[in-house]
Each structure stands twice: as C-alpha cells, then as structure tokens.
C-alpha cells in the first residue's frame, strides 16, 4: 500500500449514500500477511456539536469536523487523491475522539 500513510487526508469514495468526501487515514500500513485495508475518519460539513467531532482547520478542507463516530474501513482503491496531512498534534485530537467513541479512555 505505498503512498498511503497515517495522518494523511484523502478524498475518498465512501459509496452512493456516504458520498465522496475527505477522510483521515487512521490505520498503519499493513504487513504482507495482513489484509490490504485502510481505516478512515470521515470529514463532514454537517457539524452537530458532538463530543466525537474534531474541527481541524486546514486550507484543503471546507469548514467542518472529523467525525469519530463514522469510522470506516475500505480498500485503498476507494482513495481518490491525497489532499494533505495533519500535524501530529492535530492527529492526536482526532485519536482522542476515536478513543472516547470506542470507550478506550481511562
């Protein structure tokens, strides 16, 4: 899966219902024995003010937030083009929201 790294934001085809939208790559690169899949956090412009939404202002994103409740795993072929990447501190904010959603916080 060359060229797809954790912390990158890709325009992604999530299917007819979920549309094409920016998504943050959350997963690491798979090893040869692993399934070749990518886990993503979708970006939405329909913000609800949920504790699981993380707004990260970037020039390549419309106003909105990454939605930790919308986690999705897809084949890399669904990723259309790289839009940019998040800094480590920005990625950490999204990771915290995902941990809250999955009950992984202490």
FENBEL-V35829 format. One record per residue. N is the residue number from 1. RES is the residue in one small letter. BURIAL is I if it has 9 or more other ideal C-beta (glycine too) atoms within 8 Angstrom, else O. Layout:
BEGIN
n=N res=RES burial=BURIAL
n=N res=RES burial=BURIAL
END
This chain:
BEGIN
n=1 res=x burial=O
n=2 res=x burial=O
n=3 res=x burial=O
n=4 res=x burial=I
n=5 res=x burial=O
n=6 res=x burial=I
n=7 res=x burial=I
n=8 res=x burial=I
n=9 res=x burial=I
n=10 res=x burial=I
n=11 res=x burial=I
n=12 res=x burial=I
n=13 res=x burial=O
n=14 res=x burial=I
n=15 res=x burial=O
n=16 res=x burial=O
n=17 res=x burial=O
n=18 res=x burial=O
n=19 res=x burial=O
n=20 res=x burial=O
n=21 res=x burial=I
n=22 res=x burial=I
n=23 res=x burial=I
n=24 res=x burial=I
n=25 res=x burial=I
n=26 res=x burial=I
n=27 res=x burial=I
n=28 res=x burial=O
n=29 res=x burial=O
n=30 res=x burial=I
n=31 res=x burial=O
n=32 res=x burial=O
n=33 res=x burial=O
n=34 res=x burial=O
n=35 res=x burial=O
n=36 res=x burial=O
n=37 res=x burial=I
n=38 res=x burial=I
n=39 res=x burial=I
n=40 res=x burial=I
n=41 res=x burial=I
n=42 res=x burial=I
n=43 res=x burial=I
n=44 res=x burial=I
n=45 res=x burial=O
n=46 res=x burial=O
n=47 res=x burial=I
n=48 res=x burial=O
n=49 res=x burial=O
n=50 res=x burial=O
n=51 res=x burial=O
n=52 res=x burial=I
n=53 res=x burial=I
n=54 res=x burial=I
n=55 res=x burial=I
n=56 res=x burial=I
n=57 res=x burial=O
n=58 res=x burial=O
n=59 res=x burial=O
n=60 res=x burial=O
n=61 res=x burial=I
n=62 res=x burial=O
n=63 res=x burial=O
n=64 res=x burial=I
n=65 res=x burial=I
n=66 res=x burial=I
n=67 res=x burial=I
n=68 res=x burial=I
n=69 res=x burial=O
n=70 res=x burial=O
n=71 res=x burial=I
n=72 res=x burial=I
n=73 res=x burial=O
n=74 res=x burial=I
n=75 res=x burial=O
n=76 res=x burial=I
n=77 res=x burial=O
n=78 res=x burial=I
n=79 res=x burial=I
n=80 res=x burial=O
n=81 res=x burial=O
n=82 res=x burial=I
n=83 res=x burial=I
n=84 res=x burial=I
n=85 res=x burial=O
n=86 res=x burial=I
n=87 res=x burial=O
n=88 res=x burial=O
n=89 res=x burial=O
n=90 res=x burial=I
n=91 res=x burial=I
n=92 res=x burial=O
n=93 res=x burial=I
n=94 res=x burial=I
n=95 res=x burial=I
n=96 res=x burial=I
n=97 res=x burial=I
n=98 res=x burial=I
n=99 res=x burial=I
n=100 res=x burial=I
n=101 res=x burial=I
n=102 res=x burial=O
n=103 res=x burial=O
n=104 res=x burial=O
n=105 res=x burial=O
n=106 res=x burial=O
END
